[in-house]
């Protein structure tokens, strides 16, 4: 039945068109989530906002500059987002771009936590030095490239084997992303904070260093004492038990806990005599 110049089928077609475009945008955002492209995308939005504001306020010079930036920005976007565009094309070729997210995502996260705790506990008891960094929102691609890429399913046995002394991959950090061991023997930036205890070695400084420049969570097993520590947001939590480590990892990484903002930072509010704050 026609309504004005449009029929019901036309309206349905428009709705389907909008839904498809929204779905494509959503999948593209999911594709770049957790990479540095997110920060770059925010910068692009800032430029567009300044351009619109300049036009509204009559700032001709600023509007001209932003107009030029946007004009040449399309070429810059292709260059800047080259890794993400390549990955999108690869996934499109494999038919994975529009596939559903893993149904058991939270179960996979739980498995990752259990495997990490099991491996760190084993290495701590035997005083095997270890450094594991778990990526969250901020991309760690630059640090992954400094090591040997593995892209392996996570398991405590593999993690333990990587850090066995005198093996090719034991010197450096393991980076975990999306429940997968992305790389081993990675170099992490050392913290320059003067407040770090002199008894802490290179692994702890590297753990604090990466926590100062990303939102990653890094777990350390000390080679000298066997103690377990965790670093996040420039703070170091030392001498953790297996139960405490599992609790903190679950609090930070669990999808269900992240969805509940009221309980997200519960453990931060607790007094922890083992915490060393590095500002």
C-alpha positions in Angstrom: 0.0 0.0 0.0 1.6 3.3 -1.0 2.1 6.0 1.5 2.8 9.3 -0.2 5.6 8.6 -2.8 6.7 5.6 -0.8 5.3 2.1 -0.4 5.5 -0.1 2.7 8.2 -2.1 0.8 10.2 1.1 0.4 10.1 1.8 4.1 11.1 -1.8 4.9 14.0 -1.5 2.4 15.2 1.7 4.0 15.1 0.1 7.5 17.0 -2.9 6.3 19.6 -0.7 4.6 20.2 1.3 7.8 20.5 -1.9 9.9 23.0 -3.4 7.5 25.1 -0.2 7.5 24.9 -0.1 11.3 26.0 -3.8 11.5 29.0 -3.2 9.2 30.1 -0.2 11.3 29.8 -2.2 14.4 31.9 -5.1 13.0 34.5 -2.6 11.8 34.7 -1.1 15.3 35.0 -4.5 16.8 37.9 -5.2 14.4 40.0 -2.2 15.5 39.0 -2.6 19.2 42.1 -3.1 21.3 44.5 -1.6 18.8 46.1 1.8 18.5 43.7 2.6 15.7 41.1 3.4 18.4 43.2 6.4 19.6 43.8 7.5 16.0 40.1 7.3 15.3 39.4 9.5 18.3 41.9 12.0 16.8 40.0 12.0 13.5 36.8 12.8 15.4 38.5 15.7 17.1 39.6 17.1 13.8 36.1 16.9 12.4 34.6 18.5 15.5 37.1 21.4 15.3 36.3 21.8 11.6 32.6 22.0 12.2 33.1 24.4 15.2 35.3 26.6 13.1 32.6 26.9 10.5 30.0 27.7 13.0 32.1 30.4 14.7 33.4 31.9 11.4 37.1 31.1 12.1 38.1 31.0 8.4 41.8 30.2 8.9 41.1 27.3 11.2 38.4 26.1 9.0 40.7 26.2 6.0 43.4 24.2 7.8 40.9 21.6 9.0 39.4 21.4 5.4 42.9 20.7 4.0 43.5 18.1 6.8 40.3 16.3 6.0 40.9 16.5 2.2 44.3 14.8 2.5 43.1 12.8 5.5 41.7 10.0 3.4 45.1 9.1 2.0 46.5 9.4 5.6 43.8 7.0 6.9 44.8 4.4 4.3 48.4 4.6 5.4 47.7 4.8 9.2 45.1 2.0 9.2 47.0 -0.2 6.8 47.4 -3.1 9.3 43.7 -3.0 10.2 42.6 -2.8 6.6 44.8 -5.7 5.7 43.4 -7.8 8.5 39.9 -6.9 7.5 40.5 -8.1 4.0 42.1 -11.3 5.2 39.2 -12.0 7.4 36.7 -11.2 4.6 38.6 -13.6 2.4 38.2 -16.3 5.1 34.6 -15.4 5.6 35.2 -14.4 9.3 34.5 -10.6 9.2 30.8 -11.0 9.8 30.9 -14.2 11.9 29.5 -14.1 15.4 31.7 -13.5 18.4 32.7 -16.5 20.4 29.7 -17.8 22.3 31.9 -18.9 25.2 34.0 -15.8 25.4 33.8 -15.6 29.2 34.6 -19.3 29.5 37.7 -18.6 27.4 38.7 -15.8 29.6 38.2 -18.0 32.7 40.5 -20.6 31.0 43.1 -18.0 30.3 43.1 -16.9 33.9 43.4 -20.4 35.2 46.2 -21.3 32.8 48.1 -18.1 33.7 47.7 -18.7 37.5 48.7 -22.4 37.1 51.8 -21.5 35.1 52.9 -18.6 37.4 52.4 -20.8 40.5 54.5 -23.6 39.0 57.3 -21.2 38.0 57.2 -19.3 41.3 57.6 -22.4 43.4 60.6 -23.4 41.3 62.0 -19.8 41.1 61.7 -19.6 37.3 61.6 -16.0 36.3 58.6 -15.1 34.2 56.9 -12.0 32.7 53.4 -12.2 31.3 51.6 -9.1 29.9 47.9 -9.3 29.1 46.6 -6.8 26.6 43.3 -5.0 27.3 42.1 -1.9 25.4 45.4 -0.3 24.5 47.0 -2.0 21.6 50.4 -3.6 22.2 51.3 -4.4 18.6 54.5 -2.4 18.7 55.8 -4.6 21.6 54.6 -7.8 19.9 56.8 -6.9 17.0 59.9 -6.9 19.2 59.5 -10.6 20.0 58.8 -13.9 18.3 55.2 -14.2 17.2 53.5 -17.4 18.2 49.8 -16.9 17.8 49.3 -20.0 19.9 46.4 -21.3 22.1 47.2 -20.5 25.7 48.2 -23.3 28.0 50.1 -23.5 31.2 52.4 -26.1 29.8 53.4 -23.8 26.9 53.9 -20.8 29.2 56.1 -22.9 31.5 58.1 -24.2 28.6 58.7 -20.7 27.2 60.3 -19.5 30.4 62.5 -22.5 31.2 66.0 -21.1 31.6 68.5 -21.2 28.7 65.7 -21.8 26.1 65.6 -19.4 23.1 62.4 -17.6 24.2 62.8 -17.4 28.0 64.5 -13.9 28.0 61.8 -11.3 27.6 58.0 -11.0 28.1 55.1 -13.1 26.8 52.2 -11.0 25.5 48.7 -12.4 25.6 45.9 -11.0 23.6 42.3 -12.3 23.2 43.0 -15.5 25.0 46.0 -16.3 22.8 49.8 -16.2 23.2 50.7 -13.6 20.6 54.4 -13.5 21.1 57.3 -14.3 23.4 60.7 -12.8 24.0 59.2 -9.3 23.7 61.0 -6.2 25.0 58.9 -4.0 27.3 59.9 -0.4 28.3 61.5 -0.1 31.7 60.0 2.3 34.3 62.1 5.3 35.2 60.3 5.9 38.5 62.6 6.7 41.4 60.2 5.1 43.9 60.8 1.5 42.8 62.4 -0.6 45.5 66.1 -1.3 44.9 65.5 -5.0 45.5 63.3 -5.2 42.4 65.0 -6.3 39.1 64.5 -5.8 35.4 61.3 -7.9 35.2 59.5 -5.8 37.7 60.7 -2.5 36.1 59.5 -3.7 32.7 56.2 -4.7 34.2 55.8 -1.3 35.7 57.0 0.4 32.6 54.4 -1.3 30.3 51.7 -0.5 32.9 52.6 3.2 32.7 52.1 3.4 29.0 49.2 0.9 28.4 46.3 -0.4 30.4 47.7 -4.0 30.3 48.0 -6.3 33.3 51.4 -7.8 33.8 52.2 -10.8 36.0 55.7 -11.5 37.3 57.3 -14.5 38.9 60.6 -13.6 40.6 63.6 -15.6 39.8 65.3 -14.6 43.1 62.5 -15.1 45.6 59.8 -17.0 43.7 57.3 -14.3 44.8 54.4 -13.5 42.5 53.5 -9.8 41.6 51.1 -8.0 39.4 51.5 -4.6 37.8 48.7 -2.3 36.5 48.3 1.4 36.0 51.8 2.1 37.4 51.1 0.2 40.6 52.8 -3.0 41.7 51.1 -5.6 43.9 53.7 -7.9 45.5 53.8 -11.2 47.3 50.5 -12.4 46.0 49.0 -15.8 46.7 47.5 -17.9 43.9 44.0 -17.1 45.2 44.7 -13.3 45.3 46.2 -13.4 41.9 43.2 -15.2 40.4 40.9 -12.8 42.2 42.6 -9.7 40.8 42.8 -11.2 37.2 39.2 -12.1 37.3 38.2 -8.7 38.6 40.1 -7.0 35.8 39.6 -9.3 32.9 36.2 -10.9 33.4 33.6 -9.7 30.9 30.8 -10.0 33.4 32.7 -8.1 36.1 33.6 -5.3 33.6 29.9 -4.9 32.8 29.2 -4.1 36.5 30.9 -0.7 37.1 30.0 -0.8 40.8 32.1 -3.9 41.4 34.7 -3.3 38.8 37.2 -1.6 41.2 36.2 -3.4 44.4 39.7 -4.8 45.0 41.2 -1.4 44.4 39.4 -0.1 47.4 40.6 -2.8 49.7 43.6 -2.1 51.9 46.5 -4.3 50.7 49.6 -4.3 52.7 51.5 -5.9 49.9 50.9 -3.1 47.4 53.6 -0.7 46.4 52.3 2.4 44.7 54.5 3.9 42.1 53.4 7.3 41.0 
